[in-house]
Amino acid sequence: MTSYYKSERLKFLHQEGNNLLFRSSVPVAGDEGCERYFVQDQLRLDMASQARDANAPFNEKASISSFSLLSRFWSRDNTKVERVFYRQNPDVGTYTLRDFDFIASASVFVNALGQNVDKLVLQVRQLLQETVEPTNLFIHCQGGLDRTGVISAGYAMPYQGFDLQAALQQNVALGLDRPPNYSSCLCIVAHAYYLSTLAVLEPEDPNS
């Protein structure tokens, strides 16, 4: 049996209005030697379970939208499964692919890396806020620990009040196997540094 999706790595993160944010491993599975498929039904079951545990309202009819961080080159088989699924089932939700490895490798300086991570976080935030119909948005990479850990932690700092230490330990706090790997932790630190520069640059409110 070749199965890539891991139910235990799907975790609820945040509620924004009628929309819920989750994180996950790659939503693709398949028997060895057979065609891979998108795990829509299992995703919905796991999202409902996680939302229930967090006392968050889960809408069974809400769309399921994917924010993928997979590599366009190294993970092209899995990205194809998702792309084809959403193309054939537009009523299910939306599919966004952002090659995290390419984006991170293109960042020469620490502040540039932090800014590029922040751009991804802002895209997640916008998808949550701009969606008119209720949606369940999930962030994922392959294993759901490292690249996903960066964006999940990156979202938690500005929008959930996490400090850097809490962001670095978010994987463990959620009951996942381990913290993000070393390079992913560096991305989280770089993002925290970038956010701190924004705070310094913000003008003071003269009425405060």
N, C-alpha and C positions, 0 to 999 in steps of 0.2 A: 504494500500500500504506500503510495506516494501522496502525502498530504502536507500542504504548506500552511494552511490556516490553523491557528491555535486559539480555541475558544477562551482559554484561560488568560490570553493576552489582550482580549478586548476589555477595555475599561472606560467607564463613564468619567468625563472630565468637567463639563460645565453646561449650564443651561442659560440660554440667551433668548428670552421671550418664549415663543413656542418651539424653538429649535434646541436640539441637544447636540453636544460635541462629545465624540468618543475617540479613542485611539485603538489601534489594532495591528496585528500582523497582516501579511498579504492575504487578501480575501479570495484566494484561489486554492483549489484542491483537485485531486484526480487520482484514480487508480493507476498503478504502474503500467506503462505501455498504452494507456488510454488517454483520451483527450482531456485536457484540464477544463475546469468550469468555475464560474463565479459562484461563491457560496451565499447567495442572497437569503435563502431561508434560514440558514444557521446564523447569519449576521443579525437578522431581525430577532430571532430568539434570544441571542446573547445580549443584544442591546436592551431588549425588554427586561431581561433579568438584572442587568447592571443598573438600569434606570430605577427599577423597583427597589433594589438594595439601597440606592441613594435617595429614595423618596422623591424622585423626579418624575413628572408626568410623561408617560410614553404613549405616543399616538401610533397605533398599529397601522394607520393608513398614511402616515407621513412618508415622504420620500427618503431614500437612502442615497446619500451623495458621498463620493470618494475624493479625498485629497491625497494623491499618491506622491511619495517621495522617491520612488524607484528610479533606477538608472535606465535611461532609454536604450543603452547598449547592453549592459550586463544582464538586465532583467527583461529583455524585449519579449520573451515568451509570455511572461505574466502580465506585462503591460498590454500586450495584444489581447489577452483574455478579457481584461477589464474594458479596454477600448471598444472591442466588438460587442461586449454585453451591453454597455450603455448606449452604443449606437443603435442596437437592435431593440432596446427597451428604454426609450427616452422618457417614458412616464415614471420610471423607477426613481430617477434622480439625475444628478450631473456628475461628470468625471473631470477632474483637474489633475494634470500630471506636471510636477515640478521636479526635475532631476536634481536632487539635493547634492549628490556627489559632484556634479559639474558646477553647480552654483558655489559650493564651498571651495572647490579647487581653484576657482577663478578669483578668489579673494586673497590678495597678496598681503594686505595689512590687517591687523587685529580689528581696527575700527570698520574696515570694509567688510570683513567677515561678519561682524556683529550686525552691520547694516543690512547685509544680504539675508541673514537669518530673520531679521526684523521684517523685511519685505514679505517673507513667506508667512510669518505670523499675522501680519496685517491682512494678507489675502484670506487666511482662515477666518479672521475676525469679520471681514467684509462679507464673506459667504454666509456667515451666521446671521449677520444683521440685515443683509439686503434681500434675503429670501422671503418672499411673501407667504408662500405656503409652508406649513410646518415641515421641517426636515431633520433628519438624523445624519449629521455630517461626521465622517470618521477620517482621521489622519492615519496613514500607514506607510511602512516601508516593507522590507521582507520579513524580518523577525519581529518587528514591532518594539524594539528595545533601544536602538541607537539613534538613527535618524529621526524616528518618531519621537524618541525621548527628547531630542533637541527642540523640536517644534512644540511639543507638549509643555516642556519646561519654559520655553520662550513665551508661550501664551499665558502661562500661570503667573509670570512675574508682573507684567503690566495690568492684567485683567482679573487676577485672582489674589493679588496681594502677596505673592510668594517672594521671599528674599532669595539671594543666590544659593545659600545652603539648602533651603527647602526645595528649590528647583533642582539642584543636583541630586537630591535624595528622593525625588518624586517617584521614580520607578519602584524603589523599595517600599515607599509609603503606600503605593497602590497594590502591593503584593506581587510584583513582577519578579522574575528570576534574579535580576542583578541591576546595578546602576548602568547608565550608558557607558560605553567604552571610553578610553582616554581621549581620543580625538573628538568624540561627541561632547564630552565634558568641556573640552577647550572651546567648542562652538558655543556652549551655554555660557561660559565665562565671558567670551567675546561679546555675546549679545547683552549680557548684564552690564558690561563696560560701556557699550554703545548706548544703552538706555540711560546710564548715569550721565553721559555727556549731554543727552537731550534734556535731562532734568536741570543741569547746570545752565544750559542755553535758554531755558524758558524764562521769559521776562517776569519780574515780580508784579503781582497785582497791587496797584497803588491803593486799593481800597481795603486790602487785607491788614 
